[in-house]
Structures are given as structure tokens and as C-alpha cells.
Amino acid sequence: MDQAEGLRSIFQRQQCIQKVRQYHKQIREAVAHGKTQQVSQLLNLLEAAQLQLEATYDQPSNWVH
């Protein structure tokens, strides 16, 4: 993995983390307001976002020194 790929991987991971945090916040707000249908949809989106985040950790990290 060259340096550019490493940086792209880091930025992708950060974007995934932000997306997961955003869905957590939206879920808490929907629960607080009793929007159960919205909660269900957000939970599905959260699951997909978490899988994307996990995939960033499954990538090999062969850093060039």
C-alpha cells in the first residue's frame, strides 16, 4: 500500500465513523420523539454503515516505510 492509498483508507474510515455517529444521533432523536418507523429505517442504515466501517479495518495495512 503506498502512502496515497493509506491516506485514502484513513479518510474513508473517518467518513464511516462520522456516518455511524450521525445515525446514532438520529436514532436517539427518533426514539425520543416516538418515531418508531423512522427508528427501524435508521437501524437498517446504521447496520450498513457499521459494516462499511468494519470493512475498512479488514483491509490489509501494508505500509511502505
HUGIUR-V314697 format. One record per pair of residues at least 24 apart in sequence whose C-alpha atoms are under 6 Angstrom apart, sorted by the first residue. I is the first residue (numbers start at 0). GAP is how many residues later the second one is. D is the distance in Angstrom with one decimal. If there is no record, write none. Layout:
i: {I	I}
gap: {GAP	GAP}
d: {D	D}
This chain:
i: {0	0	1	12	15	19}
gap: {61	62	62	43	37	29}
d: {5.2	5.5	5.9	5.9	5.3	5.8}
